[in-house]
Amino acid sequence: MQSPETTPPLSLTDVERQAWTLLVDGSRNPKDAFYTGTLGTLSPEGPSLRTVVLREADPRQRATVCYSDVRAAKVAELLANPAVSWQFWDDGRKVQLRLTGRATVHTGDTLADGHWQATSPSNRRSYLAGPAPGTAQPFPTSGLPDGLDTREPTEAESAAGRPHFAVIVTQVERLEWLWLARGGHRRAAFRYAGTQLAEATWLVP
Ligand SMILES: Cc1cc2nc3c(=O)[nH]c(=O)nc-3n(C[C@H](O)[C@H](O)[C@H](O)COP(=O)(O)O)c2cc1C
């Protein structure tokens, strides 16, 4: 994709399409700035932010996907309050995206099974810690079973991670795009009703 710096988006339709294209491309390329985003949930103490990998972006469903250990704090937070925010910044393209929506947590269903099947044994290591993520320890540790710090789990070993694997799907309700440019910043917002675009507007940056 060309830099927006040289091709300023002229229409709200172009902006919205470009925003989702950036998300799709980011989810497929570990070197892309949008491969990771900041996911915000509401914890009992207030807003809680963390970096996650954007595993999937679906422009038709207006949905994004990330994975977590089901025992992580974010999952409990989402079950208590499904409201989420995502934030992405691409310094090269000078584009920030902010998404808000509702998240659903999938663990034992066919959707979670499908994503689990698609993960590599190496990635499954993230779900193999004995103690739950965030558990206090008297010494520095990955929490992984002996030996798995330094080698990939076998297919059979990795299966122990399946009960801990959670897929978090965000149904995006609002997408906000901000483009920084020397000739004047641009900002636009899009609201969705389900999977349908319900509102689109330019905003003063
Ligand atoms: C580059 C990067 C990518 C990460 N990707 C994920 C991820 O995809 N899923 C996840 O649960 N945590 C991921 N983490 C760890 C989270 O940022 C966070 O530390 C962890 O999930 C615990 O957060 P929680 O206690 O709020 O649930 C990532 C961290 C970094 C630095």
The ligand as an SDF file (V2000), in Angstrom:
LIG
                    3D

 31 33  0  0  0  0  0  0  0  0999 V2000
    4.8350   -7.7960   21.7410 C   0  0  0  0  0  0  0  0  0  0  0  0
    3.8850   -8.4070   22.7440 C   0  0  0  0  0  0  0  0  0  0  0  0
    2.8710   -9.2180   22.2940 C   0  0  0  0  0  0  0  0  0  0  0  0
    1.9840   -9.7930   23.1970 C   0  0  0  0  0  0  0  0  0  0  0  0
    0.9600  -10.5580   22.7290 N   0  0  0  0  0  0  0  0  0  0  0  0
    0.0470  -11.0530   23.5980 C   0  0  0  0  0  0  0  0  0  0  0  0
   -1.1050  -11.7490   23.1160 C   0  0  0  0  0  0  0  0  0  0  0  0
   -1.3100  -11.9110   21.8910 O   0  0  0  0  0  0  0  0  0  0  0  0
   -1.9890  -12.2240   24.0270 N   0  0  0  0  0  0  0  0  0  0  0  0
   -1.7980  -12.0300   25.3770 C   0  0  0  0  0  0  0  0  0  0  0  0
   -2.6340  -12.4980   26.1510 O   0  0  0  0  0  0  0  0  0  0  0  0
   -0.7380  -11.3830   25.8550 N   0  0  0  0  0  0  0  0  0  0  0  0
    0.1850  -10.8700   24.9990 C   0  0  0  0  0  0  0  0  0  0  0  0
    1.2620  -10.1690   25.4780 N   0  0  0  0  0  0  0  0  0  0  0  0
    1.4190  -10.0090   26.9490 C   0  0  0  0  0  0  0  0  0  0  0  0
    0.4500   -8.9170   27.4390 C   0  0  0  0  0  0  0  0  0  0  0  0
    0.9140   -7.6390   27.0420 O   0  0  0  0  0  0  0  0  0  0  0  0
    0.2570   -8.9680   28.9550 C   0  0  0  0  0  0  0  0  0  0  0  0
    1.4780   -8.7720   29.6160 O   0  0  0  0  0  0  0  0  0  0  0  0
   -0.3500  -10.2980   29.4070 C   0  0  0  0  0  0  0  0  0  0  0  0
   -1.3200  -10.7370   28.4900 O   0  0  0  0  0  0  0  0  0  0  0  0
   -1.0010  -10.1670   30.7810 C   0  0  0  0  0  0  0  0  0  0  0  0
   -2.0230   -9.1950   30.6950 O   0  0  0  0  0  0  0  0  0  0  0  0
   -3.3250   -9.2750   31.6070 P   0  0  0  0  0  0  0  0  0  0  0  0
   -2.8510   -9.6260   32.9950 O   0  0  0  0  0  0  0  0  0  0  0  0
   -3.9160   -7.9000   31.5510 O   0  0  0  0  0  0  0  0  0  0  0  0
   -4.2530  -10.3030   31.0670 O   0  0  0  0  0  0  0  0  0  0  0  0
    2.1470   -9.5680   24.5910 C   0  0  0  0  0  0  0  0  0  0  0  0
    3.1720   -8.7380   25.0360 C   0  0  0  0  0  0  0  0  0  0  0  0
    4.0170   -8.1800   24.1230 C   0  0  0  0  0  0  0  0  0  0  0  0
    5.1210   -7.2780   24.6500 C   0  0  0  0  0  0  0  0  0  0  0  0
  1  2  1  0
  2  3  1  0
  2 30  2  0
  3  4  2  0
  4  5  1  0
  4 28  1  0
  5  6  2  0
  6  7  1  0
  6 13  1  0
  7  8  2  0
  7  9  1  0
  9 10  1  0
 10 11  2  0
 10 12  1  0
 12 13  2  0
 13 14  1  0
 14 15  1  0
 14 28  1  0
 15 16  1  0
 16 17  1  0
 16 18  1  0
 18 19  1  0
 18 20  1  0
 20 21  1  0
 20 22  1  0
 22 23  1  0
 23 24  1  0
 24 25  2  0
 24 26  1  0
 24 27  1  0
 28 29  2  0
 29 30  1  0
 30 31  1  0
M  END
$$$$
